[in-house]
Amino acid sequence: CLGRTMLKTTTAMNTTLRCFVGRAAARTSVHSHHLTSKSQQQLAFVSSLQSPSTSTSTWLSSIYSARSFSAAATGQAPEIKLYQYHICPFCNITKSVLSYAKLDYEKVEVNPLTKQELKPWSGDYKKVPIALIGEEQVNGSEKIIDALLDTQYVQQFLQSRWNDEASDKDAMTMQQFQNSENSQKWMRYAVDDLAALLYPNICGTLGDSYDAFSYVKNVDSFTGGQKISIQMLGSLAMYFAASRVKSKRNITDEKKALKEALDKFEHEGLDNGKLSYCSGVSTPDLGDLAVFGVLYSVNGLQAHTDSIQLRGGAVKEWYDRMHLSVMGEKAQHQIKLGVTCD
């Protein structure tokens, strides 16, 4: 009976794995729909297109044109509803951009076992994040970000912010923020490498996996029974899936692999602390936001303690700057009991 339960739960959680591994090969699709009335239950899909997302240049030139949004033409702040998992790194990349651009949005936590919040309106697409921007459905973090950055409102806000925060010669431009070599390099690093390494670090043991799902206790939309089932069955399924992730990526020591990945970011991205941001200027770019979003996704967990607080140095200093820039407040670091520094 337990075996059958685990099999069903693992199947239900397969979509969640996409939030951590195989991003380079992941396929994303975009659907457009229109709401004809508030009470209407059926959603009419205008289009359903898929394209492989294998590079930043690919998603920046997506077949889906964000200019279809009315907000892009009017310069008004878009209405946004984001469907997410709390600990999904790609959801947190999206949220880091939303917060950096000071965009208000409604957040909907999705039950990772049932995906009930996505039924039936999302069609065949049952992954997260999904955003409703106005009346348009956009699937996947990279396409959501692309759509947001293409709106006139966001472009004007960010350019004004950059002009206020830097001198004229050092001010960021939208092209540099989104398409520069550094921005693309560290965006891909966050999506393809760092996010996947976090997964076995937060679900490597049953205890860690159970802790990772403790966020459900604070989700008001879940019933008591749902919270228990998600934390127990979800954590079990993700724990067993962690071994497959490690095997796929030839990881023998997940903590060492994560440390080495952060070493690369510190040496190449931050020039061993000589740079404030991997953008190379006085304000962060999309690469900075992506790396920050991935690391912030495990805030409060042991992996965050190991990666930021106990590591210290240039990465922690960069993280603190990013936290202030994105969240508008200083990071509150809390070392978990029982942890010692070497």
Summary of the structure (lengths in Angstrom):
residues: 342
radius of gyration: 19.7
end to end distance: 44.4
largest distance: 66.3
contacts: 1105
relative contact order: 0.13
helix: 56%
strand: 10%
